[in-house]
Amino acid sequence: MVGPQYDLLANPLGAVRSTFDAAIATGSDPTSLNNRDWGVIDLFRNLLSDQSHLSQVPLLTPATVRYVKPYTLVRFRGMIQDMLGNEFYVGAFKDGSVWRTNKFTDFCQHSIPVGCSADTPIWERRLLYCVPVPGLNSWAEPSAEAVGNPSMDWTSEQREKRRRGDEESPSNMPVEGDEVEGSPNTKRMREGECTSPASQSHGAVPEIAGSSMSLLPGLNGNSSSCIVKVYDTPESELKLNDIFEFVGILTSDPELQEDNEDSDLSNGFGEDPLHHFPADKVPRLHCFIHRKLSVQDFLQNKPIIEPKPDLVKGIRESLLRHLSAVLGNDEVAAHFMLLHLLSKVEARVDALAVGKFSVNFTCFSKETASIGKQLNHAVKNLVPFTHCMPLTVQYLNTASLAPKKNYDTNRLETGVLQLAEGSHLIVDETQLKAGTLNSVGVENARLLKNVMELQKVEYDFKYYKMEMATDVQLLVLSEGKSNILPADVIVPIRPSATICLEAVAAEALEAWRWYLATVRQLPHSFESETQQVVESDLVAAIQADRSLNTQDLSRLVTMGRLMCLSFGETTLSLEHWQMTKELERLRRERLN
């Protein structure tokens, strides 16, 4: 037994040590434990499967990082912005006759034998550079309850100790030989007397920003990114630009950088992959458990209810009324906006991204400029990750849209188009004027067109370029049809009135957010009868208008699927198909 559940939160390294010792006691070969966790992961998985226990784990944010206890269990939510390769470390070694492990730590309390041998096996772990989700709106940020209490009482106690003098504090790092349950170290931990190993060498805990206390020595307190060290996980589970919640042990010690620069491992295996990520600016998290997040995970109140058609219909109608008011009482544009917000890439067939539904709203003028601002504000309140790109000649000529590999720092430098799945991007062309594009501007225009048409972003690795699949909802606002971004549908807006929007109740916003996040994930299928009607209508459409192509027909089918989903239905009915055709007829009338 490792001990009660709160020991796993306050002393996770104690659990690592105890389970490692237990595995050695059963006769396991310590040098063969590289790809095994010897039972420690199951302990944390069982503990955190209970939401009440998971809520006790503080969430690492720029506001909480200075107050989190060092070497305790924390959570970090973010997007994988870069993959830094693998880090080599001494996984296990013999201290006299006793086996030790360095897994899930950056350091070792005991002297490691010089040189590699059977008693000092070299293991490796993956390094991920994670950042807050780009474009995350304030309403989607974790609430105070979700962040957790980063032990402010412990901070107050440390201040009291400073006033009493330079009393040496016991280390929070578990001491080899201590038992996790009932040990003096555990007792001190319960009483809140623990500090990080670095605090022993530097004396009292340093202060940041006047009276603010930092429990992680050397950390500047403004860190928003994090280095996540992942163990024993298939590469296919963690992909660039995916959003994850990581749970593990937090460390941040500026002395680690100096130690790594002087270590034999760094000299023997090449440059330290973390050389350009100072430990006093980017904290490290040794991951036990990770979970991929979806849009639903960013809803503050997540009702556990099924999206039944009767419930969905009422929410749909109220959202349409809101979108119509935002667009100047233009109901046709509101319907297209709703279908657009429900769209996502369903599949990829050759170079086609099936399911995307980009929209170009046209006929914006000085009189209707406020509608664009209202629409941007409305989208921010409905979708968790949003961006607005002011498309001008100067912007195109100077912006860094594509991520680029910097081989001097061995980092992937992010670009505007490195976005998480499910992001919404408004491209505002209403201020675009005549001008000359330089080589950067021409390349940026090509990159934007590539995202619009293929849902792919081109990453620049200097010696070659690589296309990465993305799933971004693109909405273009322009005076006339955009010549840069060929959207799936062009919808001229016809506002009938300019109105002052009324404040929306919080309950309505939560219902709309839940609706958009949930309904767009529903499966979809065709009834055989409806499928025959759809095929006949498509054939008739081609015969009536020879200018139609396969992309036009595919777009109409996508509209039918989205119309069906908007009602919470998973099977396209004849009624929904007729509504789709009528909506398309009204749009074409405006184009004419």
Secondary structure, 3 states (H helix, E strand, C coil): CCCCHHHHHHCHHHHHHHHHHHHHHCCCCHHHCCCCCCCHHHHHHHHHCCHHHHCCCCECCCCCCCCCCCCCEEEEEEEEEEEEEEEEEECEEEECCEEEECCCCCCCCCCCCCCCCCCCCEEEEEEEEEECCCCECHHHCCCHHHHCCCCHHHHHHHHHHHHHCCCCCCECCCCCCCCCCCCHHHHHHHCCCCECHHHHHHCCCCEECCCEECCCCCCCCCCCCEEEEECCCCHHHCCCCCEEEEEEEEECCCHHHHHHHHCHHHHHHCCCCCCCCCCCCCCEEEEEEEEECCHHHHCCCCCCCCCCHHHHHHHHHHHHHHHHHHCCCCHHHHHHHHHHHHCCCCEEECCEEECCCCEEEECCCCCCHHHHHHHHHHHHHHCCEEEEEECCHHHHHHCCCCCEEECCCCEEECCCCCCCCCEEEEEECCCCCCCCCCHHHHHHHHHHHHHHHHCEEEEECCCCEEEEECCEEEEEECCCCCCCCCCCEEEECCCCCCCCCCCCCHHHHHHHHHHHHHHCCCCCEECHHHHHHHHHHHHHHHHHCCCCCHHHHHHHHHHHHHHHHHCCCCEECHHHHHHHHHHHHHHHHHHC
